[in-house]
């Protein structure tokens, strides 16, 4: 009887302890959602899924919008890691807060030290003095003198679409170099070479890469250069590759609708910045009706759960260029990405069209979109023979499997590996793919 009483007491203690922990967690969530400081993704990730689910909603239930945007974010991080690993990454808020959280959830400590959330807005850029904006940029890690001297690289990221904030900030930097400076031409080139402004959607044909060289060659003054920027300077999109599947590109009106529907309409934590004083103090507009902190916290919990699995160097997307294609992509003429549309169901005609696109298309955007459709199809066992026999001799497909082995359905990998091994291929891409599979299988 004493043993039974002890067991009952122990169980009761556990129940009381469990209830007190849940109450404490709920109290902590309430405190965070009532506060003024935006929770960090690290703070949010400390709460168990069940606690978030019982208090706010299911952080594992992703909407179609979430799935689309999260995949886009993975591509963006892949590109930033591949091309800008030595740069300060400044993500413009408020629209960039979700991407900032996603990136921070994946980042190593070193990587996280280079990622900054820059709470800039059009009102702030218009209403603030050059001095105030200089102070504000420096507070977020930009070393202005080093940029002008060509010693610090910076990437700016915003949702889109014209990049007017970028133009205002670039104008501030240009005005730090007098027209009479004997090294003016080089310093202005440094500003444009050191800063890489990117937009998720961008209007116009990108001109930033050679904008300064073109105008400086004509002896343009700072005032003329800045005036021309507002009509002739357009920025590159991020990600550059793999965009076609998202329906993100089209005419300017379509791009704007995409940003509104997928990024701007998610819950906000706080009001928009209004201006920054010369002292660095930031003032805000009045709160808007769509400020919803509990919904914002739930969205952060979704981000934390999804992106933590991709932490620090994990492979993020199969839709990237092969390493030996990077130079070709850099030199490729900028063109409007082509959007392909395929039926939801898979027919032989659909698959034949996909094969033709992957093998023959000269456009990397279109080819990658078609290839990604094929990769999605690898989740269906009934399609394994069709996919494997049609792509058995494709070195590009083998390279994708090798590079992103862990993203594929394991049963598909086993079938593909067995087929290629039985075929006795000596192609380098096939051999590397088989080795990746063997490592995964523990062979």
Number of C-alpha atoms within 10 A of each C-alpha: 6 7 8 9 10 11 12 12 12 12 12 12 12 12 12 12 12 12 12 12 13 17 13 12 18 18 12 13 22 14 11 18 19 12 12 11 10 16 18 14 21 14 13 21 17 11 15 14 16 13 18 20 15 11 15 17 18 17 22 15 10 15 9 9 11 16 12 15 17 19 13 22 23 21 24 23 23 21 19 17 15 11 11 16 13 14 19 22 27 24 25 21 20 23 23 20 21 24 26 24 21 26 27 24 24 23 22 13 10 9 19 16 13 17 20 17 18 23 19 24 19 16 16 23 23 15 15 18 16 19 14 21 24 20 19 23 17 13 12 17 17 19 17 18 14 14 21 24 16 19 12 20 21 22 17 17 26 27 25 20 20 19 23 18 19 22 20 19 16 18 19 18 20 22 14 17 17 12 16 8 9 10 11 18 17 15 20 25 20 20 24 22 19 20 20 19 22 23 21 22 26 23 21 16 14 17 15 19 16 13 18 22 15 11 15 17 9 8 12 16 14 19 12 11 18 20 13 14 20 15 8 15 22 26 24 22 22 24 21 18 20 25 23 22 20 14 15 20 22 17 11 15 11 14 19 20 13 18 18 14 11 14 20 15 11 17 19 24 23 20 16 21 20 19 24 23 17 16 10 17 11 16 14 14 13 11 12 11 8 13 15 15 21 20 17 20 25 21 21 24 28 23 25 25 17 18 20 18 12 16 16 18 13 14 17 23 20 22 22 20 17 13 8 8 11 13 9 10 15 9 8 11 8 13 10 12 18 18 16 13 11 12 7 7 6 11 10 9 9 13 19 11 13 21 19 12 18 23 15 10 14 10 14 22 25 23 24 23 25 27 23 20 15 18 19 11 17 21 15 11 13 10 14 18 14 13 18 20 12 13 17 16 14 15 15 16 21 24 19 20 24 19 17 17 21 16 13 15 16 16 14 19 23 14 15 23 22 12 16 20 14 8 10 10 14 10 13 12 18 25 19 16 25 23 14 19 21 14 10 13 11 7 7
